[in-house]
Amino acid sequence: MVKEPYYMLDFRAGTCLFEIRVNDNIIMTMDIKGGVSTRIPINTGISKTGPFEVTIKLLPNTGTFSLDEGCYFNYSVVLVDVYNGFEDIETLGSFKSKRLEKDEQKLFITSTKLYNAIVPYQMKTLWENGKNIDKVKDAEEHLRNAYKRIINIIQSKKYNLYKDYISAREYNMKVCMYLSEKESEARFISLKKDFENGFNVVEFPENTVMVTSAYGKKVSLKRLNGNPALSFGNIKEEEQIMLDIEFYWSEDTKQFEII
């Protein structure tokens, strides 16, 4: 019996802007000019036992208008038990995109496949009781204000307040990734140290797009290449932290809240 099931997506991708969703929750977006091969956890998109969807979408690289002839995306869904280290249990299924024919023009490739999960944890699925994003009046204005609220909190060094704002998200991360209290707290402490040590240059561009997920219940702002809209930079270290946060519309507070 698997005690701590960890669902992983083992994938290879190349020459495209790809998006991975699990149950319509965004797991990763990346603009790849060459190739990438890695394995990522997808538990954050699986909130309950039962069937779950894995959807991949391949789009043209930023600045181009059709998929490159060499684009590809192959994956396997692997069940891992992390109770005592990382032990591969079984491969649940796989997908391999078809190669484009020479001079074939395609705007996108997409695939959705179903797999089955058994999970022992219980996430806070607050977004499920939230308002559909397309029903929120002036949603983009409200969303940008929510981001600005976070920026102001961080710039004012009200880190405990920021911790409160992200508490539901961090709780879900802790339970689905089987983190201890100490490990969960270390995530926040690490981010706080970055903010305290020079990551104070805010980049929040106007040229962004609203991206909905979770079947219309979550939303975030993204740059045109798929990266998160909000980032904090350290000029001295020439480094950047991108805050990949999502929001849902709370019927209780009547505003966007982080989830």
C-alpha positions in Angstrom: 0.0 0.0 0.0 1.3 3.4 -1.0 1.5 5.6 2.2 2.4 8.9 0.7 1.5 8.9 -3.0 3.4 11.5 -5.0 2.2 11.9 -8.6 5.0 13.0 -11.0 5.0 14.1 -14.6 8.2 12.9 -16.3 8.4 14.9 -19.5 10.5 16.0 -22.4 9.6 19.1 -24.5 11.2 21.3 -27.1 10.8 24.4 -29.3 7.4 25.6 -28.1 5.6 27.5 -25.4 4.0 24.8 -23.4 1.5 24.7 -20.6 0.7 21.8 -18.2 -2.5 21.7 -16.3 -3.9 19.1 -13.9 -7.6 19.3 -13.3 -7.3 22.6 -15.1 -4.9 23.9 -12.4 -1.8 25.4 -14.0 1.3 23.4 -13.0 3.9 24.9 -15.3 4.3 27.2 -18.3 7.5 27.6 -20.1 8.8 29.1 -23.4 11.4 26.7 -24.7 13.6 27.5 -27.7 15.7 24.4 -27.3 14.8 21.3 -25.2 14.1 20.4 -21.6 13.8 17.1 -19.8 12.7 16.9 -16.2 10.3 15.4 -13.6 7.9 17.6 -11.7 5.3 16.8 -8.9 1.6 17.4 -9.8 0.0 16.8 -6.4 -0.9 20.5 -6.2 -3.5 19.9 -8.9 -5.0 16.8 -7.3 -7.3 17.6 -4.4 -9.3 14.4 -4.0 -9.3 10.7 -4.8 -10.6 9.8 -8.2 -10.0 10.6 -11.8 -7.8 13.5 -12.7 -7.1 15.2 -16.0 -3.7 16.0 -17.4 -3.8 18.6 -20.1 -0.9 19.8 -22.2 -1.0 22.7 -24.7 1.7 23.5 -27.1 1.8 27.1 -28.5 4.3 28.9 -30.8 7.3 30.4 -29.1 6.9 34.1 -28.2 7.3 36.3 -31.3 6.3 33.5 -33.7 2.9 32.7 -35.2 2.9 29.0 -35.8 4.4 25.9 -34.1 8.0 25.1 -35.1 8.5 22.0 -37.1 10.7 20.6 -34.4 8.2 21.1 -31.5 7.4 18.1 -29.3 6.1 17.1 -25.9 6.3 13.6 -24.4 5.3 12.6 -20.9 4.7 9.8 -18.4 2.6 10.0 -15.2 4.5 8.1 -12.5 3.2 7.2 -9.1 5.9 7.5 -6.4 5.8 6.7 -2.7 7.8 9.3 -0.7 7.1 7.7 2.7 10.7 6.5 2.9 12.6 8.4 0.2 11.4 8.3 -3.4 10.3 4.9 -4.6 8.8 4.6 -8.1 5.7 2.4 -7.9 4.2 2.4 -11.3 3.7 4.3 -14.5 0.0 5.2 -14.9 0.1 6.3 -18.6 1.9 8.4 -21.1 1.6 10.7 -24.1 3.7 11.5 -27.1 2.9 14.3 -29.5 3.0 13.7 -33.2 5.9 15.4 -35.2 4.7 18.1 -37.5 5.1 17.4 -41.2 7.5 19.7 -43.2 5.8 23.1 -43.9 2.8 22.0 -41.8 1.2 25.1 -40.2 -0.3 24.6 -36.8 -1.3 27.2 -34.2 -1.4 24.8 -31.3 -1.5 21.2 -30.2 -3.4 20.0 -27.1 -4.1 16.8 -25.3 -6.2 15.8 -22.3 -5.9 12.4 -20.7 -7.5 10.9 -17.6 -5.7 9.0 -14.9 -6.7 7.9 -11.4 -5.4 9.0 -8.0 -5.7 7.9 -4.4 -4.8 10.7 -2.0 -4.6 10.6 1.8 -4.6 14.4 2.3 -7.3 17.0 2.4 -6.7 20.4 0.8 -8.5 23.7 1.4 -10.4 24.0 -1.9 -11.7 27.5 -1.1 -11.9 28.3 -4.8 -14.6 25.8 -5.4 -17.0 28.1 -3.4 -15.7 31.2 -5.0 -17.4 33.2 -7.8 -16.8 32.3 -11.4 -14.2 34.7 -12.6 -16.2 35.6 -15.7 -19.0 36.7 -13.4 -16.8 39.2 -11.5 -17.5 42.7 -12.6 -14.3 44.6 -13.5 -12.3 41.5 -12.7 -9.0 42.7 -14.2 -9.1 45.9 -12.3 -9.8 44.1 -9.0 -7.1 41.6 -9.8 -4.4 44.2 -10.5 -5.5 45.9 -7.2 -5.0 42.5 -5.4 -1.4 42.3 -6.8 -0.7 45.9 -5.8 -2.0 45.1 -2.3 0.6 42.3 -2.1 3.4 44.6 -3.4 2.5 47.3 -0.8 2.6 44.7 2.0 6.0 43.4 1.0 7.5 46.8 0.4 6.2 47.9 3.8 7.9 44.9 5.4 4.7 43.6 6.8 5.9 40.0 6.3 3.6 38.4 8.9 0.6 40.0 7.1 1.9 38.5 3.8 2.2 35.2 5.6 -1.5 35.4 6.5 -2.4 36.2 2.9 -0.7 33.1 1.6 -1.7 30.8 4.5 -4.3 28.8 2.5 -1.9 28.3 -0.4 0.9 27.2 1.9 -1.4 24.9 3.8 -2.3 23.1 0.6 1.4 22.9 -0.4 2.3 21.4 3.0 -0.4 18.7 3.0 -0.1 17.6 -0.6 3.7 17.6 -0.6 3.9 15.9 2.9 5.9 18.8 4.4 6.6 19.0 8.1 5.7 22.2 10.0 9.4 23.0 10.0 9.8 22.5 6.3 6.7 24.5 5.6 7.9 27.4 7.8 11.3 27.2 6.1 9.6 28.1 2.8 8.4 31.4 4.2 11.6 32.2 6.1 13.6 31.7 2.9 11.3 34.1 1.0 11.4 36.6 3.8 15.2 36.6 3.9 15.3 37.3 0.2 13.0 40.3 0.6 15.1 41.5 3.5 18.4 41.1 1.6 17.9 43.3 -1.4 15.1 41.9 -3.5 13.3 45.2 -3.6 13.0 46.2 -7.2 9.4 45.5 -8.3 8.5 44.6 -11.8 4.8 44.5 -12.5 4.2 45.3 -16.2 1.1 46.7 -17.7 1.3 44.4 -20.7 -0.1 41.2 -19.1 -3.0 38.8 -19.7 -5.5 37.3 -17.3 -5.3 33.5 -17.2 -8.1 31.6 -15.6 -7.8 28.0 -14.3 -9.6 25.5 -12.1 -12.5 25.5 -14.5 -13.0 29.2 -14.2 -12.5 29.5 -10.5 -8.9 30.8 -10.2 -7.1 33.6 -12.0 -3.7 35.1 -12.3 -1.8 37.7 -14.4 0.8 36.4 -16.8 3.4 37.9 -19.1 3.1 37.1 -22.8 5.7 34.4 -22.5 3.7 32.7 -19.7 5.9 33.9 -16.8 4.2 35.3 -13.7 3.4 39.0 -13.9 4.9 40.0 -10.5 8.6 39.8 -9.7 11.1 41.3 -7.3 14.7 41.9 -8.3 18.1 42.3 -6.7 20.2 44.7 -8.8 23.5 43.8 -6.9 23.1 40.1 -7.3 21.4 40.4 -10.8 18.8 37.9 -9.7 15.0 37.9 -9.7 12.2 36.2 -7.8 9.0 35.7 -9.6 5.9 35.4 -7.4 3.7 32.8 -9.0 0.4 33.4 -7.2 -3.2 32.7 -8.1 -6.4 34.2 -6.7 -10.0 33.2 -6.3 -13.0 35.6 -5.7 -14.1 35.2 -2.1 -17.8 35.6 -1.5 -17.0 36.4 2.1 -14.5 39.3 1.6 -15.8 40.3 -1.8 -12.3 40.6 -3.2 -9.6 38.4 -4.7 -7.7 36.2 -2.2 -4.6 34.2 -2.7 -5.0 30.4 -3.0 
